[in-house]
Amino acid sequence: MKVNWNSKYNTISVYSLIVICVSILFYFLASQIGSFSAKIGYLISIMNPFIIGFVLAYLLNFILKFYEERVLVNLKSFNKIRQSRKRMIGILLTYLTFGVMIYLSIHFVVPQLTESVVGIVNQIPQYMENASVLTQDLIKNFEINDQLARFVNEKLTEISAKLIAFISEIAPLIANIIMTLLSSIWNIVLGLIISVYLLLDKEKFYALSKKIVNAMFSRKTADRIFELTHRSNNTFGKFISGKIIDSAIIGVLSFVLFSIAKMPYAVLISVIVGVTNIIPFFGPFIGAVPCFVLILFESPTKALIFLVLIFIIQQIDGNIIGPKILGDSIGISAFWILFSILVAGELFGFIGMVIGVPLFAIIYSIIKENVEYKLKEKNLPTDTKDYM
């Protein structure tokens, strides 16, 4: 067989040129990464009102669907109203509910949080003194020699200083969050307006998206995109709404139990426990550690009671509340939940820890389908147990 050497060398030259061009492009992007990131950040800042509006519309859509499909549909007079007016009534009730929730948070929770944080900051000198006394008591009780005593004293003092520094950072952190919200007030207002329009014409926007996808892709590809979109929406919707409801219940339950046990900073630690509970797997631990430290400086006995109460709350959540609300909405094992939280948390921070699990669940389901499809083509079993 005669080899066409010219064709062969032409192919090698083309591939070499592509590799060189890609390498140059990669080097250019790497050398200009700061400028590139700044432009991406600027683009995101421009899109902030739309991002906020989309997120609000997505979250508030659960309330809108509840009113339209569970409450208003049972009213005979409501069924006689035109569809456009039905939607307006549903949106009005949705934003009234949202407004009441924000008002209650500002009126009852925020002042308590502020009072707790101010109290913690004012107690920092006392916490330092308590840490020093605790260190001395430990040294006396365990009768350790002078050199070891100095080492233990230094380490405990260092740990106490770090803990107190962490506590003292809570106030600036909350102040920073408040300032960020205030500086973004215009974007939030625009986001609210955009979310109203998105909810008002959500079916029209959905139809427009289908129209564009059908125009750009083949029928088979378009159907696959729609199927993945429905699956993603279903997975995210069940998980996010379920986690918010679950965390709200846990926050209220924590406040009731902490108030009965007369825990210091009951509102603050209840909010921390409730918010961090949104994070799967790690959430209870992330929320419990700073709360335990805060209570430990106030009263070691109550800190131990706090741990017992947290254990009880998490057992109730894990065995009763969580399964009832979330069910098997994720469909992946504990190992993959842990994996997705660690990876997404490292990449995207707190938001990544929240959305990492449903996002990975979708990716996992797609990979699983493709693997099983390939196995069926080869007439091989698809059950993992068959390969053990």
URMO-V867707 format. One record per helix or strand of 2 or more residues. SS is the DSSP state (h for helix, s for strand). FROM is the first residue (numbers start at 1). TO is the last residue. If there is no record, write none. Layout:
ss = [SS	SS]
from = [FROM	FROM]
to = [TO	TO]
This chain:
ss = [h	h	h	h	h	h	h	h	h	h	h	h	h	h]
from = [5	33	76	83	124	146	185	202	219	266	283	300	334	384]
to = [31	74	79	122	142	183	200	216	260	276	298	326	377	387]
